[in-house]
Amino acid sequence: MKPVIFGLAGLELTPDERAFFRDADPAGYILFRRNCGDKGQLKRLTDSLRNLHGRDDLLIMIDQEGGRVARMQPPEWPAFPAAAAFDALYETAPISAIEAVRANAEALALMLAEVGITVDALPLLDVRRPDANDVIGDRALGSEPMRVAAMGRAVIEGLQAGGVTGIVKHMPGHGRVLVDSHKALPVVEASEAELEDDIAPFRKLNWAPIGMTAHIVYTAWDAERPGTLSPFVIEEIIRKRIGFDGLLMTDDIDMKALSGTPAEKAAGAVAAGVDLVLDCWARMEEMVPIAEALPEIGARTKERLDAALAFRKAPEPARFAALVEKRDALLKYTT
């Protein structure tokens, strides 16, 4: 097995993908809008991935946050609110906000589990900053670290109850960036003392099963390399200072924040200490060199992968309507 998560080109596996994935044996897959037609098609696609590897417990992830980040869209699937809706409710009713965001996450997980998805790239634990780039913006759960941690915990628990494993992102914090890491490399010049606010939610939830790195240079920690490629950030900050010992994956290595070929970036991330590389765009000319550049998955990474997938609970699909009703009733109290 290779320590990589690959994307798929379309609504079903192509013959070339099937042959390549069988040989490369990636740790998992990520789905995008291009892969989501309707419920029947999507379930057949995820079933085909399980059958290809002979593993029922396969990492099949999606970035389904709600709001502007949603790969499964209406009218086939319902829309979910952005995180900012729960942050607004927290202003007047903190307990209600936590209950609402937990119900929302469980309903979201039930929708994903129904079509065979096992992992969602949620929650964001990035602390929102008013002067930062809007790449995080309304996707954040708040601008106060402990509020973010409290609602982030509820999201992880809600997803788990709905049969899906969550990912805390973007470690060690994406809230201060002035440029979008999809387009350029952000450089955060905050001091170590200031960065304590950024890592606080991650430290509080360091038991989370999966974490995702940030493609950001933090000059207080490593002025030369972005977090994803920095052994110091991964080992000293994420593993030791935050105390995270779960499955650590990169953000998409195709983002413009990182330089080099896809294979170079993938190998660099694993060498820096990341468990899994995320490569989203299903380009065979990039996936083949990535698979060739990466070592076989290590024993500790495999243990973390197995634990992350075992984190999920058996879902109760009949709860979906009641969970959505509960969420919407609580959100009505937002001022």
C-alpha positions as CSV (number, residue, x, y, z in Angstrom):
1,M,0.0,0.0,0.0
2,K,1.2,3.5,-0.9
3,P,0.8,6.4,1.5
4,V,-1.3,8.5,-0.8
5,I,-5.0,9.5,-1.4
6,F,-5.8,9.9,-5.1
7,G,-8.7,11.6,-7.0
8,L,-10.8,10.0,-9.7
9,A,-11.5,11.5,-13.1
10,G,-15.3,11.0,-13.5
11,L,-18.5,9.2,-12.5
12,E,-17.0,5.7,-12.8
13,L,-13.5,4.2,-12.9
14,T,-11.8,4.2,-16.3
15,P,-9.9,1.0,-17.4
16,D,-6.6,2.9,-16.9
17,E,-7.6,4.0,-13.4
18,R,-8.7,0.5,-12.5
19,A,-5.4,-1.0,-13.6
20,F,-3.3,1.7,-12.0
21,F,-5.1,1.7,-8.7
22,R,-5.0,-2.0,-8.4
23,D,-1.2,-2.0,-8.8
24,A,-0.4,1.2,-6.8
25,D,-2.8,0.3,-4.0
26,P,-3.3,3.8,-2.6
27,A,-4.4,4.2,1.0
28,G,-7.6,5.9,-0.1
29,Y,-9.5,8.2,-2.5
30,I,-11.0,11.6,-2.6
31,L,-14.2,12.6,-4.4
32,F,-15.2,15.9,-6.0
33,R,-18.2,17.3,-7.8
34,R,-17.0,15.6,-11.0
35,N,-17.6,12.3,-9.3
36,C,-21.0,13.0,-7.8
37,G,-23.9,12.4,-10.2
38,D,-26.7,10.9,-8.2
39,K,-27.1,8.6,-5.2
40,G,-27.1,5.4,-7.2
41,Q,-24.1,6.3,-9.3
42,L,-22.1,7.5,-6.3
43,K,-22.8,4.3,-4.3
44,R,-21.8,2.2,-7.3
45,L,-18.5,4.2,-7.6
46,T,-17.6,3.7,-4.0
47,D,-18.6,0.0,-4.1
48,S,-16.3,-0.4,-7.2
49,L,-13.4,1.0,-5.2
50,R,-14.0,-1.4,-2.3
51,N,-14.3,-4.3,-4.7
52,L,-11.1,-3.3,-6.5
53,H,-9.1,-3.6,-3.2
54,G,-11.1,-6.2,-1.5
55,R,-11.5,-4.0,1.6
56,D,-14.8,-2.9,3.0
57,D,-13.1,-0.5,5.4
58,L,-11.6,1.8,2.8
59,L,-10.7,5.5,3.2
60,I,-13.1,7.3,0.8
61,M,-13.2,11.0,1.6
62,I,-14.9,14.1,0.4
63,D,-14.7,17.8,1.3
64,Q,-18.3,18.4,2.3
65,E,-18.3,21.3,4.7
66,G,-21.6,23.0,3.9
67,G,-21.9,26.6,2.6
68,R,-19.5,27.3,-0.3
69,V,-17.6,24.0,0.1
70,A,-19.9,21.3,-1.0
71,R,-19.2,18.6,-3.6
72,M,-22.5,16.9,-3.3
73,Q,-25.1,19.5,-4.3
74,P,-28.8,20.1,-4.7
75,P,-31.1,19.0,-6.1
76,E,-29.8,15.5,-5.6
77,W,-28.5,16.2,-2.1
78,P,-29.6,18.9,0.4
79,A,-27.6,22.0,1.1
80,F,-26.0,22.5,4.6
81,P,-25.2,25.8,6.3
82,A,-21.7,27.2,6.5
83,A,-19.9,27.1,9.9
84,A,-20.5,30.8,10.4
85,A,-24.2,30.1,11.0
86,F,-23.3,28.2,14.2
87,D,-20.8,30.8,15.3
88,A,-23.5,33.4,15.1
89,L,-25.9,31.3,17.2
90,Y,-23.1,30.8,19.8
91,E,-23.1,34.6,20.4
92,T,-26.5,34.3,22.1
93,A,-26.9,30.6,22.9
94,P,-23.7,28.6,23.2
95,I,-25.3,25.4,24.3
96,S,-27.8,25.6,21.5
97,A,-25.0,26.3,19.0
98,I,-23.1,23.2,20.1
99,E,-26.3,21.0,19.9
100,A,-27.1,22.5,16.4
101,V,-23.6,21.9,15.0
102,R,-23.6,18.3,16.4
103,A,-27.0,17.6,14.8
104,N,-25.8,19.1,11.5
105,A,-22.7,17.0,11.5
106,E,-24.5,13.8,12.2
107,A,-27.1,14.5,9.4
108,L,-24.2,15.4,7.1
109,A,-22.5,12.1,7.9
110,L,-25.6,10.1,7.3
111,M,-25.9,11.6,3.9
112,L,-22.3,10.6,3.1
113,A,-22.4,7.2,4.7
114,E,-25.5,6.4,2.5
115,V,-23.3,6.5,-0.6
116,G,-20.3,4.7,0.9
117,I,-18.1,7.7,2.0
118,T,-16.2,7.1,5.2
119,V,-14.3,10.3,5.8
120,D,-15.2,14.0,5.6
121,A,-12.7,16.9,5.6
122,L,-14.4,18.6,8.6
123,P,-14.1,20.4,11.0
124,L,-12.0,23.4,10.4
125,L,-10.2,24.4,13.7
126,D,-8.7,27.5,12.1
127,V,-9.3,30.6,14.3
128,R,-10.9,33.3,12.1
129,R,-9.1,36.7,11.8
130,P,-11.0,39.8,10.6
131,D,-8.0,41.1,8.5
132,A,-7.1,37.7,6.9
133,N,-7.8,36.4,3.4
134,D,-11.3,35.1,2.9
135,V,-10.1,31.6,2.0
136,I,-11.2,30.6,5.5
137,G,-13.8,33.2,6.2
138,D,-17.3,31.8,6.9
139,R,-15.9,28.3,6.9
140,A,-14.5,28.9,10.4
141,L,-16.3,28.1,13.6
142,G,-15.3,31.3,15.2
143,S,-12.6,33.8,16.2
144,E,-12.1,32.6,19.8
145,P,-10.0,29.5,20.2
146,M,-12.1,27.7,22.9
147,R,-15.3,28.4,21.0
148,V,-13.8,26.8,17.9
149,A,-12.6,23.8,20.0
150,A,-16.0,23.3,21.7
151,M,-17.9,23.3,18.4
152,G,-15.2,21.4,16.6
153,R,-15.5,18.6,19.2
154,A,-19.3,18.5,18.5
155,V,-18.7,18.2,14.8
156,I,-16.2,15.3,15.3
157,E,-18.7,13.6,17.5
158,G,-21.7,14.2,15.2
159,L,-19.8,12.9,12.2
160,Q,-18.7,9.8,14.2
161,A,-22.3,9.1,15.3
162,G,-23.4,9.3,11.6
163,G,-20.8,6.7,10.5
164,V,-18.1,9.0,9.2
165,T,-14.6,10.0,10.5
166,G,-13.8,13.7,10.6
167,I,-10.5,15.5,9.8
168,V,-9.3,18.5,11.8
169,K,-7.8,21.1,9.6
170,H,-5.6,22.9,8.8
171,M,-2.8,22.1,11.3
172,P,-1.2,24.1,12.9
173,G,-3.6,26.9,11.8
174,H,-4.7,28.7,8.7
175,G,-6.6,31.6,10.1
176,R,-3.9,34.3,9.7
177,V,-3.1,34.0,6.0
178,L,-3.2,37.1,3.8
179,V,-3.2,35.1,0.5
180,D,-5.0,32.0,-0.6
181,S,-2.8,28.9,-0.4
182,H,-4.5,27.5,-3.5
183,K,-2.9,30.4,-5.5
184,A,0.3,31.3,-3.6
185,L,2.4,30.5,-0.6
186,P,1.2,32.3,2.5
187,V,3.8,33.5,5.0
188,V,2.6,34.0,8.6
189,E,5.0,36.3,10.6
190,A,3.2,36.0,13.9
191,S,5.3,35.4,17.0
192,E,5.4,32.1,18.9
193,A,3.2,33.7,21.6
194,E,0.6,34.8,19.1
195,L,0.6,31.4,17.4
196,E,-0.5,29.8,20.7
197,D,-4.0,31.0,19.9
198,D,-3.9,29.2,16.5
199,I,-2.8,25.9,17.9
200,A,-5.0,26.0,21.0
201,P,-8.1,24.3,19.3
202,F,-5.9,21.6,17.8
203,R,-4.3,21.0,21.2
204,K,-7.7,20.7,22.8
205,L,-8.8,18.1,20.2
206,N,-5.4,16.4,19.8
207,W,-7.2,13.0,20.1
208,A,-8.9,13.5,16.7
209,P,-8.4,10.5,14.4
210,I,-7.2,12.5,11.3
211,G,-5.5,15.8,10.8
212,M,-4.7,17.8,7.7
213,T,-1.6,20.1,7.4
214,A,-1.4,23.6,6.1
215,H,0.8,24.8,3.2
216,I,1.9,27.9,5.1
217,V,5.3,29.2,6.2
218,Y,5.3,30.1,9.9
219,T,8.5,32.2,10.3
220,A,8.5,31.7,14.1
221,W,9.0,28.0,13.5
222,D,10.5,27.4,10.1
223,A,11.2,30.4,7.9
224,E,12.3,28.3,4.9
225,R,9.7,25.6,4.5
226,P,5.8,25.5,4.6
227,G,4.3,23.4,7.3
228,T,3.5,20.4,5.1
229,L,7.2,20.1,4.1
230,S,8.8,21.1,7.5
231,P,10.1,18.4,9.8
232,F,10.1,20.9,12.6
233,V,6.5,22.0,12.2
234,I,5.3,18.4,11.9
235,E,7.4,16.8,14.6
236,E,7.9,19.6,17.1
237,I,4.7,21.6,16.7
238,I,2.0,19.1,15.5
239,R,3.3,15.9,17.1
240,K,4.8,17.3,20.3
241,R,3.5,20.7,21.2
242,I,-0.1,20.0,20.0
243,G,0.2,16.4,21.0
244,F,-1.5,15.0,17.9
245,D,-0.8,11.3,17.3
246,G,-3.5,10.6,14.8
247,L,-3.3,10.1,11.0
248,L,-1.7,13.2,9.5
249,M,-2.4,14.0,5.8
250,T,-1.4,16.8,3.6
251,D,-3.7,19.4,2.1
252,D,-3.8,19.0,-1.7
253,I,-0.2,19.0,-2.9
254,D,-1.3,20.5,-6.3
255,M,-2.0,23.8,-4.6
256,K,0.2,26.6,-5.8
257,A,1.6,27.2,-2.3
258,L,4.0,24.3,-2.9
259,S,6.7,24.3,-5.6
260,G,8.3,21.4,-7.4
261,T,6.8,18.5,-9.3
262,P,4.0,16.5,-7.8
263,A,6.3,13.6,-7.1
264,E,8.9,15.9,-5.4
265,K,6.2,17.5,-3.2
266,A,4.7,14.1,-2.3
267,A,8.1,12.6,-1.4
268,G,9.1,15.7,0.6
269,A,5.9,15.6,2.7
270,V,6.4,12.0,3.6
271,A,10.1,12.6,4.4
272,A,9.0,15.5,6.6
273,G,6.8,13.1,8.7
274,V,3.4,13.3,7.1
275,D,1.5,10.0,7.0
276,L,-0.5,10.4,3.8
277,V,-0.2,12.6,0.7
278,L,-3.4,14.1,-0.8
279,D,-3.4,14.4,-4.6
280,C,-6.8,15.5,-5.9
281,W,-6.8,15.9,-9.6
282,A,-6.7,12.4,-11.1
283,R,-4.0,13.2,-13.7
284,M,-2.4,9.9,-14.6
285,E,0.8,11.7,-15.7
286,E,1.1,12.9,-12.1
287,M,-0.2,10.0,-10.2
288,V,2.2,7.5,-11.7
289,P,5.3,9.4,-10.7
290,I,3.9,10.0,-7.2
291,A,3.3,6.3,-6.6
292,E,6.8,5.6,-7.9
293,A,8.4,8.2,-5.6
294,L,6.6,7.1,-2.4
295,P,7.8,4.3,-0.2
296,E,5.4,1.5,1.0
297,I,3.2,2.6,3.9
298,G,4.9,2.4,7.3
299,A,3.7,0.2,10.1
300,R,2.8,3.2,12.3
301,T,1.0,5.0,9.5
302,K,-1.0,1.8,8.8
303,E,-1.9,1.6,12.5
304,R,-3.1,5.2,12.5
305,L,-5.1,4.6,9.3
306,D,-6.8,1.5,10.7
307,A,-7.6,3.4,13.9
308,A,-9.1,6.3,12.0
309,L,-11.4,4.1,10.0
310,A,-12.4,2.2,13.2
311,F,-13.4,5.5,14.8
312,R,-16.7,5.6,13.0
313,K,-19.9,4.2,14.7
314,A,-22.7,2.3,13.0
315,P,-25.1,5.0,11.7
316,E,-28.9,5.3,12.2
317,P,-30.2,6.6,8.9
318,A,-33.7,7.0,10.2
319,R,-32.5,9.9,12.3
320,F,-31.7,12.2,9.3
321,A,-35.0,14.2,9.2
322,A,-35.1,14.6,12.9
323,L,-31.5,15.9,13.0
324,V,-32.1,18.5,10.3
325,E,-35.3,19.6,12.0
326,K,-33.5,20.0,15.3
327,R,-30.7,22.0,13.6
328,D,-33.1,24.3,11.8
329,A,-35.2,24.9,14.9
330,L,-32.1,25.9,16.9
331,L,-30.7,28.1,14.2
332,K,-33.9,30.2,14.2
333,Y,-32.7,31.7,17.5
334,T,-29.7,33.4,15.8
335,T,-29.9,37.2,16.0
